Amino acid sequence: MKKKKQIKIIKSLEQIPKKFKSEDAERRFWETHGLSYALCNKLYDPKVEAEVNKMVKRLKMTDRRK
């Protein structure tokens, strides 16, 4: 049986590397690390989410690949 990897909780942005050697290195990092709820809440910006939702809606309306 495969062992579950222990997830390390990141509590500040300083714990995240600025650069990764490759996409695979970044993927491996995020497989074993996760953001704390406090950090997620600090990073959450409702204005940004509203803009993203508008853009997604616009893109869906202009998608002609049916």
BELJO-V265966 format. One record per residue. N is the residue number from 1. PHI is phi in radians with two decimals (* if undefined). BURIAL is I if it has 16 or more other ideal C-beta (glycine too) atoms within 10 Angstrom, else O. D_FIRST is the distance of its C-alpha to the first C-alpha in Angstrom with 2 decimals. Layout:
BEGIN
N/PHI/BURIAL/D_FIRST
N/PHI/BURIAL/D_FIRST
END
This chain:
BEGIN
1/*/O/0.00
2/-1.37/O/3.78
3/-1.35/O/6.47
4/-1.36/O/9.42
5/-1.35/O/12.55
6/-1.32/O/15.47
7/-1.53/O/18.37
8/-1.62/O/21.75
9/-1.54/O/24.63
10/-1.64/I/27.73
11/-1.85/O/30.93
12/-2.58/O/33.52
13/-1.12/O/34.12
14/-1.15/O/34.85
15/-1.42/O/31.16
16/-1.69/O/30.51
17/-1.02/O/31.48
18/-1.22/O/34.69
19/-2.39/O/33.64
20/-1.99/O/30.55
21/-1.16/O/30.83
22/-2.76/O/29.31
23/-1.13/O/27.64
24/-1.10/O/24.32
25/-1.10/O/24.88
26/-1.16/O/25.74
27/-1.06/O/22.70
28/-1.08/O/20.41
29/-1.08/O/22.55
30/-1.28/O/22.27
31/-1.21/O/18.47
32/-2.03/O/18.55
33/-2.30/O/21.91
34/-2.56/O/23.60
35/-1.48/I/27.19
36/-1.23/O/28.40
37/-1.06/O/30.27
38/-1.08/O/33.48
39/-1.19/I/33.21
40/-1.04/O/32.44
41/-1.13/O/35.47
42/-1.19/O/37.59
43/-1.43/O/36.75
44/-1.19/O/37.30
45/-2.29/O/40.72
46/-1.05/O/41.89
47/-1.13/O/44.59
48/-1.14/O/42.16
49/-1.09/O/39.97
50/-1.09/O/43.14
51/-1.13/O/44.17
52/-1.09/O/40.81
53/-1.07/O/41.02
54/-1.09/O/44.57
55/-1.12/O/43.60
56/-1.09/O/40.76
57/-1.06/O/43.20
58/-1.10/O/45.81
59/-1.13/O/43.44
60/-1.10/O/42.46
61/-1.21/O/46.18
62/-1.67/O/47.02
63/-1.27/O/44.17
64/-1.92/O/46.05
65/-1.53/O/43.27
66/-1.74/O/43.43
END
